[in-house]
Amino acid sequence: MKKDHHAAKLENEIDLYKQMLDLIDVGVHAIDENGNTVVYNKKMMEIESLKRSDVLHKNVLDFFAFQDEMHSTLVQALRIGKQTVHAKQTYHNYNGKEITTINHTYPLVRDGLIQGAVEISNDVTKLERLIHHNMKKKGNTRFTFDSIIGKSPVFSEVIEHAKRATRTSSYVLIVGETGTGKELFAQSIHNGSSRSSGPFITQNCAALPDNLIESLLFGTQKGAFTGATDQPGLFEQAQGGTLLLDEINSLNPALQAKLLRVLQEKSVRRLGSTKEIAVDVRVIANMNEDPVDAIAGGRMRKDLFYRLGIVTLFIPPLSERKEDIPTFVSHFIQKYNELFQMNVKAADEEVLALFQAYDWPGNVRELEHVIEAGMNMMMDEAYLSLHHLPYHFRFKHGEGRPAAQLQANPLQKTAAADTFVYTSPEHTTDFQTQMEQFEKQYIVHYLEKMDDNISQTAKILGMSRQSLQYRMKKLHISRQ
């Protein structure tokens, strides 16, 4: 009778322990010396989307998939007595659900021998998904320093200076021609800094009239003007993050003075309000002209430049780092291979020579557009060739051809000097049709000039005989 009472008391205590384990907000999973589950509480069931009956008294490796058995902290604790704390672990249950937890794992020792192991888990699966979702939602900050292409010495120096700027919250001024990648640098600085989890907001200062830009930047107070409402400006919206002001030199001097006050005081006053609102915002500004020229021309206040230009990055144009062109070409071909479901291997030697000879006034952006346009003209060819490139690029004032090539081929001089008049087809404004008709008329014009000599026509057009024959076939040009 006494024994039955002891057994009942023990059973009651075990039941109390089970209830306590089910009430705590962490997952508890314990295994015995054989790896079989002996404790599996309610929170652990929620974390791993499993029933207690599915796991209890069964081997841990039968229900959870790891890259390797020893990737399981629970198995490590059992087999080698390893204690692990604050360990992030991602694994899959037998239903294929991915689970991410922060674990504290301990071996259970009795009489100097490992008798089992216990794992206490905090579920961070939802947090991981939320972070991933927010990163995708941000979208406009997808660039990091790994996204920046180019290894020329002059460009590598700029990248190094930009990386150093991530260590502080000082204002940054980025100077570079259109298409050099100024916003790419701005996003990389933001994502590499302690503000990376904060907002990244961009505003082109030339995109809107002065009155709208002012209210957009600084916000409005209800009653400030007809229809005005309480509206936070971009500085308030960028709190704790980064505000990128593009084409800062397009702001009028009065607005530049107001901007300077915000930068100095680190507070903003909404239009129509007397209340100062403290702002913690890193400002990065872009401009596409030399600050000295902008100041001399009255397009930028000198005091604003001194305040903004604590860190000034001058991004060199593509014409000053042509050794990076082959890298860009490979990158963009691969990019549009994926987008267009194509398998272009590379640009041929003629194209690369043309790219090296060209000055690229539109910089990297222009190079990308030329490659994208060229790949749109390709069929099943493996290499991007001259005849694939857009006309405005190939024949623009005879530019883009090495001078030595023109000198070596007098026929090309004749072509450059020859007058070709394009006759637009009636009743069509379709761009593709116009381009095809232009190309057809252009080829026919020089075929007639060269008395239908394919080889001579190919030379005067700066392409191979095979390329010309391909274009003729595609455009249904037949010559007797």
Secondary structure, DSSP 4 states (H G I P E B T S, - for coil): -HHHHHHHHHHHHHHHHHHHHHHSSSEEEEEETTSBEEEE-HHHHHHHT--HHHHBTSBGGGTEE-SSGGG-HHHHHHHH---EEEEEEEEEETT--EEEEEEEEEEEEETTEEEEEEEEEEE-HHHHHHHHHHHHHH-TT---GGG-----HHHHHHHHHHHHGGGS---EEEE--TTS-HHHHHHHHHHTSTTTTS-EEEEETTSS-HHHHHHHHHEE-TTSSTT---EE-HHHHTTTSEEEEETGGGS-HHHHHHHHHHHHHTEE--BT----EE---EEEEEESS-HHHHHHTTSS-HHHHHHHTTEEEEPPPGGG-GGGHHHHHHHHHHHHHHHHT----EE-HHHHHHHHHS--TTHHHHHHHHHHHHHHT-SS-SEE-GGGS-HHHHSGGGTTS-HHHHHH-HHHHHHHHS-----PPTT---HHHHHHHHHHHHHHHHHHHTTT-HHHHHHHHTS-HHHHHHHHHHTT----
